[in-house]
Amino acid sequence: MHVELLSILRCPRTGQQLQLVEPEYRGSRVCSGWLSTKDGAQRYPIRDFVPRFSPESNYADNFGMQWNKFRKTQLDSSSGKPISSNRFWTSTGWSPEAIFGRRVLDAGCGAGRFAEIAARAGANVVALDYSSAVDACYANLAQYDNVDVVQGDIYSLPFAEKSFPYVYSLGVLQHTPDVARAFAALPPMVGADGKLCVDFYGKRFGTMLHSKYLLRPITKRVSKERLLRALEGAVPLMLPVSRGVGSIPLIGRALKRLVPVANYGGVYPLSPQQIKEWALLDTFDMLAPEYDQPQTANTVRRWLENSGLLSIEVFQSGHLVARGIKPQ
């Protein structure tokens, strides 16, 4: 972490400011040490350049496992395709010029696929995740001097309120135990006239017929290592089945939902090997999480309205996207 991050870090238990204790530096960054309240009653470690406010094991362990294994899969800099970039700019509606030099919070960064886009645009990115995915994110983005990575809980964010002109959370909130409460933690982080963007799995009739919702009651109870090993064998077999079913005239697209594999053939401009890797990653992502709770557009709009945001937009763009502006 950079020392400048101290200005907005707060104890998630008490809200007190934090101070560095026994820091060790590597260049301009603190690589290890402690963050402590003034009275010393609360202490949090800094390990491998990352402040740690979360328990080592938690409900998001599967995400830590998948993002450390598939660390570079969805990074545009690795895939060579602007897949994450297109989703980021389309969902947020922001521009590189708008976020240049501004502080941006990525709430649920995973391996850093969207944090990379914001960092490349020159934003000062704080990338937060609850899981050990922070280690993958830091490894991916350590070359960016405008990125800090923090391990913390969305339900008790370790930041001062109104610290960020821009806040986003993409592909995350539906995987928390209480989605409404997770969303409610974000608007207080947004400064006056700041912007918030979130997205969710949409809750519609067709969505709920997806095979993953039939399988998850079983697969989420299987050990993550065992599930991944099973999928490494099954995904290459299911992909051609998915392609065959999807080619059936008129009904193929709907029937593909019955095949439990993430098939991006014809969706993203990926090579055959990349399609297999993305399929394995996202099929695991479908079946492993402890929580998967889609939301309706009306529910999401109500959350934004109740939080006091203005200029609210809720629309479908792959995911159910919602964004708004904090009043001055």
Protein Blocks (a to p, Z undefined) as FASTA:
>chain_A
ZZklmmmgccfklopacddehiacehjbcfbdcdddfkomaccddeehiacfbdfbdfkl
mmmmmmmmmmmlmgmklnopaklmmmmmmmnopafklmgopacddehjknolmmmmmmmn
opacddddfblklmmmmmmmmmpmkbccddddfklccbdehkbfbdcdehklmmpfblml
mmmmmmmmpcghiacddddddddfklmmpmklmmmmmmmmpcfklmmmmmmmmmmmmmmm
mmmmmmpghjlmmmmmmpccddfehkaccdfklmmmmmmmmmmmmmmpmbdcdddfklmm
mmmmmnopahiacddehiacddddddZZ
